[in-house]
Amino acid sequence: MRRSPGLTLVFDADDTLWENNVLFENVIDVFIEWLSHPTLDRVEVRALLDEIERANAVTHGFGSAMFLRSLHACFERLRERPGTPEERRQIEELARALVDREVELIPGVADTLGELVGRHDLHVFTKGNLAEQQQKYDASGLARFFSGVHIVDDKRTADYRALLGRLGLDPATTWMIGNSPKSDIHPARQVGMGAVLIPNENTWVLEHQELDPDPGVLTLTRFPELLDHF
């Protein structure tokens, strides 16, 4: 790909700029072990939790609060009773670690952004709970590289169209960079933006989606490879 000057590069945050879902996966592992269901194995318990999260995300959005709600619901579904005060406290303690933590940047992110900011206009476009996402963004130390951070409940085609309109961006010179085909790649392409997929092995299962061949999509293996293209 030949470099073009003066583009707008829009970055996803969770699992693109910093690690996120691996922390949820760690909590899920501990939760399933703690639950110790007498008849269902780990895969079956996880499948039920995914189903509950999928439903809760529609109603309650994304973030640690929805995740905690899903853990409680999964427990009650499998135990066929409400949790005791002590059981609820233990589940809440598991999820608290997701909020009270340092932000761990993906390797090479800071140095790469330091190069890109001299070439292009950079923005963050992320979904989830407003306070949580803003807290992670502030803690990341990356704000100096970006012209703005844009936090929405979800990242659908209409949200991308609204972002382009609000910032007065030309989709032909705007690229979305992220790890999720569902939230980052497909909706960006639907509004005419270019898209860069940087897969993360810990991407949330609900963000998985088949990616059809598309000349407007560039797939990389590591974040620093952006410098070879932009």
DOTORZA-654152 format. One line per field, with one value per residue (C-alpha): residue in three letters; x, y, z. Coordinates in pm, whole numbers, plus 50000, padded with zeros to 5 digits. Last residue first. Layout:
<pts>
resn = ALA,...
X = X,...
Y = Y,...
Z = Z,...
</pts>
This chain:
<pts>
resn = PHE,HIS,ASP,LEU,LEU,GLU,PRO,PHE,ARG,THR,LEU,THR,LEU,VAL,GLY,PRO,ASP,PRO,ASP,LEU,GLU,GLN,HIS,GLU,LEU,VAL,TRP,THR,ASN,GLU,ASN,PRO,ILE,LEU,VAL,ALA,GLY,MET,GLY,VAL,GLN,ARG,ALA,PRO,HIS,ILE,ASP,SER,LYS,PRO,SER,ASN,GLY,ILE,MET,TRP,THR,THR,ALA,PRO,ASP,LEU,GLY,LEU,ARG,GLY,LEU,LEU,ALA,ARG,TYR,ASP,ALA,THR,ARG,LYS,ASP,ASP,VAL,ILE,HIS,VAL,GLY,SER,PHE,PHE,ARG,ALA,LEU,GLY,SER,ALA,ASP,TYR,LYS,GLN,GLN,GLN,GLU,ALA,LEU,ASN,GLY,LYS,THR,PHE,VAL,HIS,LEU,ASP,HIS,ARG,GLY,VAL,LEU,GLU,GLY,LEU,THR,ASP,ALA,VAL,GLY,PRO,ILE,LEU,GLU,VAL,GLU,ARG,ASP,VAL,LEU,ALA,ARG,ALA,LEU,GLU,GLU,ILE,GLN,ARG,ARG,GLU,GLU,PRO,THR,GLY,PRO,ARG,GLU,ARG,LEU,ARG,GLU,PHE,CYS,ALA,HIS,LEU,SER,ARG,LEU,PHE,MET,ALA,SER,GLY,PHE,GLY,HIS,THR,VAL,ALA,ASN,ALA,ARG,GLU,ILE,GLU,ASP,LEU,LEU,ALA,ARG,VAL,GLU,VAL,ARG,ASP,LEU,THR,PRO,HIS,SER,LEU,TRP,GLU,ILE,PHE,VAL,ASP,ILE,VAL,ASN,GLU,PHE,LEU,VAL,ASN,ASN,GLU,TRP,LEU,THR,ASP,ASP,ALA,ASP,PHE,VAL,LEU,THR,LEU,GLY,PRO,SER,ARG,ARG,MET
X = 50052,50132,50467,50403,50087,50315,50376,50035,50119,49966,49813,49498,49410,49046,48937,49023,48754,48756,48477,48546,48346,48242,48378,48284,48066,48368,48561,48899,49173,49375,49387,49356,49478,49215,49263,48965,48903,48589,48295,48005,47961,48337,48336,48042,48221,48566,48543,48242,48186,48532,48684,49054,49065,49177,48923,49057,48947,49049,48759,48526,48565,48543,48333,48390,48022,47930,48197,48108,47736,47803,48013,47737,47478,47688,47704,47956,47771,47709,47940,48272,48459,48812,48971,49268,49480,49850,49864,49573,49789,49875,49656,49500,49291,49169,49092,48891,48709,48611,48482,48289,48122,48030,48110,48217,48532,48637,48982,49113,49437,49512,49802,50177,50332,50075,50180,50529,50428,50134,50383,50597,50296,50136,50446,50322,49948,49914,49831,49591,49625,49352,49059,48782,48828,48940,48594,48450,48579,48482,48129,48106,48227,47981,47695,47791,47807,47468,47324,47275,46925,46811,46825,47198,47267,47033,47123,47496,47453,47239,47498,47779,47569,47502,47876,47946,47685,47849,48199,48133,47887,47526,47240,46958,47135,47446,47232,47112,47463,47596,47338,47421,47793,47737,47545,47822,48079,47893,47880,48250,48350,48161,47803,47704,47823,47896,48216,48107,48452,48620,48370,48421,48802,48803,48550,48766,49067,48859,48745,49110,49195,48916,49099,49453,49534,49537,49355,49212,48989,49053,48939,49143,49043,49312,49242,49472,49713,49967,49906,50138,50134,50000
Y = 50514,50173,50064,50264,50061,49760,49887,49745,49383,49120,49341,49307,49586,49618,49826,49546,49332,48954,48866,48887,48641,48776,48761,49051,48835,48610,48901,48948,48769,48660,49023,49079,49406,49485,49806,49974,50225,50431,50414,50409,50031,49985,50139,49922,49602,49676,49814,49670,49329,49270,49356,49433,49798,50069,50283,50482,50821,50969,50833,50874,51254,51390,51682,51587,51555,51412,51143,51049,51032,50797,50579,50568,50486,50190,50051,50113,50087,50304,50575,50728,50970,51071,51373,51520,51229,51182,51363,51152,50839,50832,50524,50645,50912,50666,50404,50653,50779,50424,50355,50682,50648,50280,50110,50189,50342,50590,50738,51005,51074,51337,51221,51239,51373,51185,50862,50854,50901,50668,50394,50458,50450,50140,49919,49644,49677,49912,49779,50012,49986,49825,49896,49859,49500,49392,49473,49186,48910,49100,49134,48754,48709,48965,48795,48463,48622,48791,48457,48411,48374,48023,47777,47723,47740,48028,48215,48192,48297,48594,48709,48676,48862,49155,49173,49185,49456,49664,49590,49733,49716,49814,49731,49613,49476,49385,49190,48947,48873,48854,48589,48378,48411,48301,47996,47899,47945,47705,47449,47484,47459,47133,47105,46843,46946,47314,47430,47794,47893,47735,47897,48235,48206,48136,48413,48660,48572,48611,48955,49057,48913,49133,49457,49497,49844,50030,49767,49533,49812,50143,50152,50394,50651,50758,51073,51107,51389,51220,50898,50602,50340,50000
Z = 50682,50533,50677,50996,51058,51102,51457,51565,51479,51251,50984,50773,50527,50428,50129,49886,50056,50099,50345,50718,50927,51264,51617,51844,52071,52135,52286,52118,52313,52009,51898,51524,51372,51107,50913,50749,50474,50513,50274,50520,50499,50526,50872,50976,50868,51012,51363,51544,51383,51237,51576,51623,51520,51282,51097,50804,50671,50337,50128,50427,50404,50756,50880,51243,51333,50994,50997,51354,51271,50979,51203,51464,51197,51080,51431,51707,52039,52344,52211,52317,52090,52187,52023,51839,51958,52034,52368,52495,52502,52872,52914,53239,53065,52804,53067,53272,52964,52875,53224,53254,52912,52943,52618,52264,52125,51857,51918,51681,51491,51225,51008,50951,51271,51480,51307,51454,51817,51756,51668,51976,52208,52053,52025,52254,52339,52635,52981,53165,53543,53749,53979,53722,53607,53954,54083,53876,54103,54417,54283,54250,54607,54740,54557,54716,55061,55024,54907,54535,54400,54313,54022,54079,53707,53628,53946,53877,53515,53618,53873,53616,53358,53592,53658,53283,53231,53506,53370,53026,52739,52687,52922,52698,52390,52589,52834,52566,52434,52790,52882,52575,52641,53003,52883,52641,52917,53144,52865,52781,53147,53204,53326,53587,53936,53859,54023,54052,54175,53872,53638,53807,53801,53427,53367,53560,53344,53029,53144,53185,52843,52708,52777,52653,52525,52194,51989,52253,52387,52205,51841,51640,51377,51131,50932,50631,50560,50338,50144,50181,49904,50000
</pts>
